[in-house]
Amino acid sequence: MSPLDELRKSLNVKVKNGNKTLKHTINKRVALLPFKTRNPERAKFSNGFAPILGEFFRKIENKKLMEDLNEVDFVKDISKNVQMEEEDRPYFESILKSFLYSSNTIRLFHPMMFKYIPLSDNKESTGETDIAHYIYESLLGGGNEDLEETLKIKKNEHVLVGLVHKFLPELDKGNTKQMYPQTFPFIREAFMEDLHTLTTNRDFFMNHIGLFLAYYYFFASTQLTLKLNQFESMDDSAPTPVYFNLDWEASNRNRKANSNGFKLITEAAKKLLIHMNTLEHVNFIMETENLHYKELVEVFDALPEEDKDRVLSDLYTWTLEYSQIVVKSDEGIERKQTLEEAYRQLQQQLFSGVSKETISRYALSINEVGKVYFLKTRGSLGYTLNVTQDFLLLLTAISVKKEKISLKQLFVEFEKRGVFFDRYSREEIVKLFNKLNLIEKKSDSGDAQYVKPIL
């Protein structure tokens, strides 16, 4: 089957009542993000990041949870396997229940318990599953020794931890199919480095792994959104700068977090679904997978002339065909001489062929996670990127690691992780660090101030 026929099959192109029809689809040849075009299936984080954490940790061991851990049955099952005086059993079961559960949810007293957090009991579970698999595949890139070690039971654990572990139900085997390619190397390298740091302190890990994974999901998806809008001229070696405000500081229209913050992301997000459709179609025609514009151009430039001619011819044929089927007009469509011109022409037609409502719904996935953790509405300024004190301390902990670093280097480390601050925010951070006794001064100059490790 030719590349064009493969694309037609994917889009279900067929003749109905004498007219050709098609159905827009994505994530067949290109799956760069776990976003949904359907509202019910989009994760809205009504249960926070916990359901995604559960699925992520199950994915590490290639497991799936078929039913929730039943509180009464589980406590009874452990109790009946422990020898004691029968008059003591109710007290033991009461202690065990308070150890295992809090407010009718599983207490996360050990990393192994993450695996038993259920998905939401509605259609959002589809979106939660996809996000967890995206983090596992795109950021983690598969199995990880640090996380596998964290899930193990150590010899010095509390006696109840060992007991619970012994009787936890065995999870079913999961799905090993991989869907998402690895994200930009600069994001993945920072993620792996920070994850390793996080696993060196169990208490800090337990308290912050949800926020950590939520941020890297937000970081990876927003950077891709910005980069795709730069087409083949994207810099895929470093973050596109976006500026954050601190949660407790005032802001105004002149601050960088207003002019060079979330507005840049929302503007780029208006084209995100159309980029995904364009890349889907071009990857089919070029017989490639999961390549963005810069990578497509690199592959195209290395092709023999006859193959280049075939690609450009197919793109022209397909743009004409799509325009006739969906836009109902092929006026102005012409054969282009470069790949860049050809996919831009196709994209213009896709803008006309995909409904504005669908385009808008797809980009809402950025807002959903942002509103819970990384955005704050500031009156007439609307949403701005936001850093809470807890998030700042997490960023500082993973940036500083075990040895003090200069204040100047700390802000470089923040920017490596996609978090940029203007000078006003930097001054506020220094004030907070002084209050928390995290600054070690050699002199009053910035270069001679050091930030102490948190971990």
C-alpha positions as CSV (number, residue, x, y, z in Angstrom):
1,M,0.0,0.0,0.0
2,S,1.4,3.4,-0.9
3,P,2.0,6.1,1.8
4,L,-1.0,8.1,0.4
5,D,-3.3,5.0,0.6
6,E,-2.1,4.4,4.2
7,L,-3.0,8.0,5.1
8,R,-6.4,7.6,3.4
9,K,-7.1,4.4,5.3
10,S,-6.1,6.0,8.6
11,L,-8.6,8.9,7.9
12,N,-11.3,6.5,6.7
13,V,-11.6,8.2,3.3
14,K,-14.6,6.8,1.5
15,V,-17.3,7.7,-1.0
16,K,-20.8,8.3,0.5
17,N,-23.7,9.3,-1.7
18,G,-21.4,10.2,-4.5
19,N,-19.2,12.4,-2.3
20,K,-15.9,11.6,-0.6
21,T,-15.8,11.9,3.2
22,L,-13.1,11.5,5.8
23,K,-12.7,11.4,9.6
24,H,-10.0,13.4,11.3
25,T,-7.7,11.2,13.4
26,I,-4.5,11.7,15.3
27,N,-2.1,9.5,17.3
28,K,-1.8,6.9,14.6
29,R,1.6,7.8,13.1
30,V,2.4,10.7,15.5
31,A,1.6,10.6,19.3
32,L,3.5,13.5,20.9
33,L,1.1,14.4,23.6
34,P,-1.6,12.6,25.7
35,F,-4.3,15.2,25.0
36,K,-7.9,14.5,24.2
37,T,-10.3,16.2,21.8
38,R,-13.3,14.8,23.7
39,N,-14.3,16.6,26.9
40,P,-15.4,13.6,29.1
41,E,-12.1,11.7,28.7
42,R,-9.9,14.7,29.4
43,A,-8.2,14.5,32.9
44,K,-9.5,17.4,35.0
45,F,-7.6,16.5,38.2
46,S,-10.7,16.4,40.5
47,N,-8.8,13.8,42.5
48,G,-5.5,15.6,42.1
49,F,-2.5,13.8,40.6
50,A,-3.0,10.7,42.8
51,P,-4.8,8.5,40.1
52,I,-2.0,9.3,37.6
53,L,0.7,8.5,40.2
54,G,-1.0,5.1,40.8
55,E,-1.0,4.2,37.1
56,F,2.5,5.5,36.7
57,F,3.9,3.3,39.5
58,R,2.0,0.3,38.1
59,K,3.5,0.9,34.7
60,I,7.0,0.7,36.2
61,E,6.3,-2.9,37.1
62,N,4.0,-3.5,34.1
63,K,1.0,-4.1,36.2
64,K,-2.7,-3.1,36.2
65,L,-5.2,-2.7,39.0
66,M,-8.4,-4.6,38.3
67,E,-10.3,-3.6,41.5
68,D,-9.7,-1.3,44.5
69,L,-8.2,-2.5,47.7
70,N,-11.2,-3.3,49.8
71,E,-10.6,-1.8,53.3
72,V,-12.6,-4.4,55.4
73,D,-11.5,-7.5,53.5
74,F,-7.8,-6.5,53.4
75,V,-7.6,-5.8,57.1
76,K,-9.5,-9.1,57.9
77,D,-7.2,-11.0,55.6
78,I,-4.1,-9.8,57.3
79,S,-5.5,-10.2,60.8
80,K,-6.5,-13.9,60.3
81,N,-2.9,-14.7,59.3
82,V,-1.5,-13.2,62.5
83,Q,-1.5,-15.3,65.7
84,M,-2.7,-13.5,68.8
85,E,-5.2,-13.7,71.6
86,E,-8.7,-13.3,70.2
87,E,-9.5,-10.6,72.7
88,D,-6.6,-8.6,71.2
89,R,-7.7,-8.9,67.6
90,P,-10.2,-6.0,67.5
91,Y,-7.4,-3.7,68.8
92,F,-4.9,-5.0,66.3
93,E,-7.4,-4.5,63.5
94,S,-8.1,-1.0,64.6
95,I,-4.4,-0.2,64.6
96,L,-4.0,-1.8,61.2
97,K,-6.9,0.1,59.7
98,S,-5.5,3.4,60.9
99,F,-2.1,2.5,59.5
100,L,-3.6,1.5,56.2
101,Y,-6.3,4.1,55.6
102,S,-7.0,7.8,56.2
103,S,-10.4,9.3,55.4
104,N,-11.3,6.2,53.4
105,T,-8.3,6.4,51.1
106,I,-5.0,4.4,51.2
107,R,-2.3,5.9,53.4
108,L,0.9,6.2,51.5
109,F,3.3,5.1,54.2
110,H,5.6,3.4,51.6
111,P,6.2,3.9,47.9
112,M,4.8,0.5,47.2
113,M,1.4,1.8,48.2
114,F,1.3,4.1,45.2
115,K,0.6,1.1,43.0
116,Y,-2.8,0.6,44.7
117,I,-4.2,4.1,44.1
118,P,-7.1,3.6,41.8
119,L,-8.0,5.7,38.7
120,S,-11.0,7.9,38.9
121,D,-14.3,6.0,38.5
122,N,-15.5,8.0,35.5
123,K,-14.4,8.6,31.8
124,E,-11.5,10.8,33.0
125,S,-9.7,7.6,33.8
126,T,-8.9,7.4,30.1
127,G,-7.1,10.7,30.2
128,E,-5.4,9.8,33.5
129,T,-4.1,6.6,32.1
130,D,-2.7,8.3,29.0
131,I,-0.9,11.0,31.1
132,A,0.7,8.3,33.3
133,H,1.9,6.3,30.2
134,Y,3.2,9.5,28.6
135,I,5.3,10.3,31.7
136,Y,6.6,6.8,31.8
137,E,7.4,6.5,28.1
138,S,8.2,10.1,27.1
139,L,10.1,11.3,30.2
140,L,11.3,8.1,32.0
141,G,11.8,6.2,28.8
142,G,11.0,2.8,30.3
143,G,12.3,1.0,33.4
144,N,14.4,2.8,36.0
145,E,16.6,1.3,38.7
146,D,16.1,4.2,41.1
147,L,12.4,3.8,41.1
148,E,12.5,0.1,41.2
149,E,14.7,0.2,44.2
150,T,12.4,2.7,45.9
151,L,9.5,0.3,45.6
152,K,11.4,-2.5,47.4
153,I,10.9,-3.3,51.0
154,K,14.1,-2.8,53.0
155,K,15.2,-4.9,56.1
156,N,14.8,-2.0,58.5
157,E,11.2,-1.2,57.6
158,H,8.5,-0.9,60.3
159,V,7.1,-4.3,61.1
160,L,3.6,-3.3,59.9
161,V,5.1,-2.3,56.5
162,G,6.5,-5.8,56.0
163,L,3.3,-7.4,57.2
164,V,1.1,-5.3,54.8
165,H,3.5,-6.0,51.9
166,K,3.2,-9.8,52.5
167,F,-0.5,-9.8,52.1
168,L,-1.0,-7.1,49.4
169,P,-2.9,-8.7,46.5
170,E,-0.9,-9.5,43.4
171,L,-1.6,-7.1,40.5
172,D,-2.5,-8.4,37.0
173,K,0.0,-8.1,34.1
174,G,-0.3,-4.8,32.3
175,N,0.1,-3.7,28.7
176,T,3.6,-3.3,27.3
177,K,2.7,-1.5,24.1
178,Q,4.6,1.8,23.8
179,M,2.8,4.8,22.3
180,Y,4.8,7.9,23.1
181,P,8.3,8.8,21.9
182,Q,10.8,10.3,24.2
183,T,10.5,14.1,24.7
184,F,13.3,16.7,23.9
185,P,16.6,15.5,25.3
186,F,17.1,18.7,27.4
187,I,13.8,17.9,29.3
188,R,14.5,14.2,29.7
189,E,18.1,14.7,30.9
190,A,16.9,17.1,33.6
191,F,14.0,14.8,34.5
192,M,16.3,11.8,35.0
193,E,18.9,13.8,37.0
194,D,16.2,15.3,39.3
195,L,14.4,12.0,39.7
196,H,17.6,10.4,40.9
197,T,18.1,13.2,43.4
198,L,14.5,12.9,44.6
199,T,14.9,9.1,45.3
200,T,17.8,9.8,47.7
201,N,15.4,11.1,50.4
202,R,12.4,8.9,50.9
203,D,10.3,11.3,53.0
204,F,10.9,14.2,50.5
205,F,10.2,11.8,47.6
206,M,6.9,10.6,49.1
207,N,5.7,14.2,49.8
208,H,6.8,15.7,46.4
209,I,6.7,13.0,43.7
210,G,3.2,14.0,42.7
211,L,4.1,17.7,42.2
212,F,7.4,16.6,40.6
213,L,5.7,14.5,37.9
214,A,2.9,17.0,37.4
215,Y,5.5,19.8,36.7
216,Y,7.5,17.7,34.3
217,Y,4.3,16.8,32.4
218,F,3.4,20.5,32.3
219,F,7.0,21.4,31.3
220,A,7.2,18.9,28.5
221,S,3.8,19.6,27.0
222,T,4.1,23.4,27.1
223,Q,7.6,23.4,25.6
224,L,6.4,21.2,22.8
225,T,3.5,23.6,22.2
226,L,5.9,26.5,22.0
227,K,8.5,24.7,19.8
228,L,6.0,23.4,17.3
229,N,4.9,27.0,16.7
230,Q,8.5,27.7,15.6
231,F,8.3,25.0,12.9
232,E,11.7,23.9,11.5
233,S,13.6,26.8,13.1
234,M,12.9,25.5,16.7
235,D,15.8,25.2,19.1
236,D,15.4,21.7,20.4
237,S,18.4,21.9,22.7
238,A,17.1,24.3,25.4
239,P,13.9,25.6,26.9
240,T,12.0,28.5,25.3
241,P,11.9,31.0,28.1
242,V,8.6,31.6,29.9
243,Y,8.5,33.7,33.0
244,F,6.8,32.8,36.3
245,N,5.5,34.9,39.2
246,L,5.8,33.9,42.8
247,D,2.5,33.0,44.5
248,W,2.9,35.6,47.3
249,E,4.1,38.6,45.2
250,A,2.1,41.3,43.5
251,S,2.3,41.5,39.7
252,N,1.5,44.1,37.0
253,R,1.3,44.5,33.2
254,N,5.0,45.4,33.0
255,R,6.2,42.2,34.5
256,K,7.8,39.5,32.3
257,A,5.4,36.9,33.7
258,N,2.6,38.9,32.0
259,S,4.2,39.7,28.7
260,N,6.4,36.6,28.4
261,G,4.6,34.0,30.4
262,F,1.4,32.0,30.0
263,K,0.2,34.3,27.2
264,L,3.0,32.9,25.0
265,I,1.7,29.3,25.7
266,T,-2.0,30.1,25.2
267,E,-1.2,31.8,21.9
268,A,0.8,28.8,20.7
269,A,-1.8,26.4,21.9
270,K,-4.4,27.8,19.5
271,K,-2.5,26.0,16.8
272,L,-1.5,22.8,18.7
273,L,-4.1,20.4,17.3
274,I,-3.5,21.6,13.8
275,H,0.2,21.0,14.2
276,M,-0.6,17.5,15.4
277,N,-2.8,16.9,12.3
278,T,-0.1,18.3,10.0
279,L,2.6,16.2,11.5
280,E,0.3,13.1,11.3
281,H,-0.3,13.6,7.6
282,V,3.3,14.4,6.7
283,N,4.7,11.5,8.7
284,F,2.4,9.2,6.8
285,I,3.5,10.6,3.4
286,M,7.2,10.5,4.4
287,E,6.9,7.0,5.9
288,T,8.3,8.2,9.2
289,E,7.0,8.1,12.8
290,N,6.8,10.7,15.6
291,L,9.0,13.3,13.8
292,H,8.4,17.0,14.4
293,Y,9.1,19.7,11.7
294,K,12.9,20.1,12.3
295,E,13.4,16.3,12.2
296,L,11.2,15.9,9.1
297,V,13.3,18.5,7.2
298,E,16.5,16.8,8.2
299,V,15.2,13.4,6.9
300,F,13.8,15.0,3.7
301,D,17.1,16.8,3.0
302,A,19.0,13.5,3.2
303,L,16.6,11.7,0.6
304,P,17.6,11.0,-3.0
305,E,16.1,13.5,-5.5
306,E,13.5,11.0,-6.8
307,D,12.2,10.4,-3.2
308,K,12.0,14.1,-2.6
309,D,10.0,14.5,-5.7
310,R,7.6,11.7,-4.6
311,V,7.1,13.3,-1.2
312,L,6.4,16.7,-2.7
313,S,4.1,15.2,-5.3
314,D,2.2,13.2,-2.7
315,L,1.8,16.3,-0.4
316,Y,0.4,18.3,-3.3
317,T,-2.0,15.5,-4.3
318,W,-3.1,15.1,-0.7
319,T,-3.6,18.8,-0.1
320,L,-5.8,19.0,-3.2
321,E,-7.8,15.9,-2.1
322,Y,-8.2,17.1,1.5
323,S,-9.3,20.6,0.3
324,Q,-11.9,19.1,-2.1
325,I,-13.3,16.7,0.6
326,V,-13.3,19.0,3.7
327,V,-12.8,22.6,2.7
328,K,-14.9,22.1,-0.5
329,S,-12.5,24.3,-2.5
330,D,-9.0,23.7,-3.9
331,E,-8.6,27.2,-5.2
332,G,-5.0,28.5,-4.9
333,I,-3.5,25.0,-4.1
334,E,-0.2,24.6,-6.0
335,R,2.7,22.2,-6.1
336,K,5.5,23.6,-3.8
337,Q,9.2,23.3,-4.3
338,T,10.2,22.7,-0.7
339,L,8.9,20.6,2.1
340,E,8.5,23.6,4.4
341,E,6.3,25.4,1.9
342,A,4.3,22.1,1.2
343,Y,3.4,21.4,4.9
344,R,2.6,25.0,5.5
345,Q,0.1,25.0,2.6
346,L,-1.4,21.7,4.0
347,Q,-1.7,23.3,7.4
348,Q,-3.6,26.3,6.1
349,Q,-6.2,23.9,4.7
350,L,-6.4,22.0,8.0
351,F,-7.1,25.2,9.8
352,S,-10.2,25.6,7.6
353,G,-11.1,21.9,7.9
354,V,-11.0,21.3,11.7
355,S,-13.7,22.9,13.8
356,K,-12.7,25.7,16.2
357,E,-14.4,23.9,19.1
358,T,-12.3,20.8,18.6
359,I,-9.1,22.9,18.3
360,S,-10.0,24.7,21.5
361,R,-10.9,21.5,23.5
362,Y,-7.6,19.8,22.6
363,A,-5.5,22.7,24.1
364,L,-7.5,22.7,27.3
365,S,-5.4,19.8,28.7
366,I,-2.6,22.4,29.3
367,N,-5.0,24.6,31.4
368,E,-6.4,21.6,33.4
369,V,-3.1,20.7,35.0
370,G,-1.9,24.3,35.1
371,K,-4.9,25.5,37.1
372,V,-4.3,22.9,39.8
373,Y,-0.6,23.5,40.2
374,F,1.1,26.1,38.0
375,L,-1.3,28.9,37.2
376,K,-2.8,31.8,39.2
377,T,-5.5,34.2,38.1
378,R,-4.5,37.8,38.7
379,G,-7.6,40.0,38.0
380,S,-7.4,41.8,34.7
381,L,-4.1,40.1,33.9
382,G,-5.8,36.7,33.7
383,Y,-3.8,33.6,34.3
384,T,0.0,33.8,34.9
385,L,2.5,31.1,35.5
386,N,2.8,30.7,39.2
387,V,5.3,29.2,41.7
388,T,4.1,28.3,45.2
389,Q,6.5,28.1,48.1
390,D,6.2,24.3,48.1
391,F,7.1,24.2,44.4
392,L,10.0,26.6,44.9
393,L,11.5,24.5,47.6
394,L,11.1,21.4,45.4
395,L,12.9,23.1,42.5
396,T,15.6,24.3,44.9
397,A,16.1,20.9,46.5
398,I,16.6,19.1,43.1
399,S,18.7,22.0,41.8
400,V,21.1,22.3,44.7
401,K,21.2,18.5,45.5
402,K,23.7,17.7,48.3
403,E,26.3,20.5,48.1
404,K,25.7,24.3,48.3
405,I,25.7,26.2,45.0
406,S,26.0,29.9,44.3
407,L,22.8,31.9,44.1
408,K,23.7,32.8,40.5
409,Q,24.0,29.2,39.6
410,L,20.7,28.4,41.3
411,F,18.8,30.6,38.8
412,V,20.7,29.0,35.9
413,E,19.5,25.6,37.2
414,F,15.9,26.9,37.5
415,E,16.0,28.0,33.8
416,K,17.4,24.6,32.7
417,R,14.1,23.3,34.2
418,G,12.0,25.8,32.3
419,V,11.3,28.2,35.2
420,F,12.4,31.8,34.5
421,F,12.2,34.7,37.0
422,D,12.6,38.5,36.4
423,R,14.7,40.5,38.9
424,Y,11.8,41.4,41.1
425,S,10.9,37.7,41.7
426,R,14.6,36.9,42.3
427,E,14.7,39.5,45.0
428,E,11.7,38.0,46.6
429,I,13.3,34.5,46.5
430,V,16.4,35.8,48.2
431,K,14.2,37.4,51.0
432,L,12.4,34.0,51.5
433,F,15.7,32.0,51.5
434,N,17.1,34.4,54.1
435,K,14.0,33.9,56.3
436,L,14.4,30.1,55.9
437,N,18.2,30.3,56.7
438,L,19.0,28.8,53.3
439,I,21.5,31.5,52.3
440,E,25.2,31.4,53.2
441,K,26.9,34.8,52.6
442,K,30.5,35.3,51.8
443,S,29.8,38.9,51.0
444,D,26.8,41.0,49.9
445,S,27.5,40.4,46.2
446,G,25.3,37.9,44.4
447,D,28.3,35.7,43.3
448,A,29.4,35.3,46.9
449,Q,26.0,34.1,48.2
450,Y,25.4,30.4,48.4
451,V,22.2,28.3,48.7
452,K,22.4,25.5,51.2
453,P,21.0,22.0,50.3
454,I,17.5,21.1,51.5
455,L,17.8,17.3,51.2
